[in-house]
Amino acid sequence: MVNKYSVVIDADIARSSGIAEHPVSSGSRALLESVSNSGHKAAICPTLMSEWKMHRSLFARKWLASMIAKKQVNFIKPQSTTTDLIKNHLENAKYISIASKDAHLIDAAMISDKIIASNDDTARGVFCELSECYRGIRTIKWFNAITDREFVSNFLSSDCFVPEKYYVVPTKV
């Protein structure tokens, strides 16, 4: 039996999940379909819901409405702890700005099943750097709907082993 997860899905996936066959659109759409078809839930905090409402495609709007109707959305209210970690442990102003914009994803993942789906590899890289100082986020899996398309689909349908490269961990040089 496959475990059922609550996945934090960034608004960039909602925005790009159109009906085009472009790799970005089709990858984002495939991720949303994998979540619902495998019986998983979406974990959404108020900040993320606001972003979804502002940026979602028509496909994402219908997908979210369907997920809500099927009671496959976990509405969560995480504490905002990542913002303080960013301010206390990052020095580069550009990194602080990047991480602050997506801190709610980390907060939401920490109180759900520690899975983020986002196409923002820059933010992932900054959080990987932050994980050197704050080990608590190293348990979060971060999937890119485009570059990790096949793997994330396999993971969501079969609960397979997840290699370290998908976790928010410091990059090895």
Summary of the structure (lengths in Angstrom):
residues: 173
radius of gyration: 15.2
end to end distance: 37.7
largest distance: 46.1
contacts: 544
relative contact order: 0.18
helix: 56%
strand: 10%
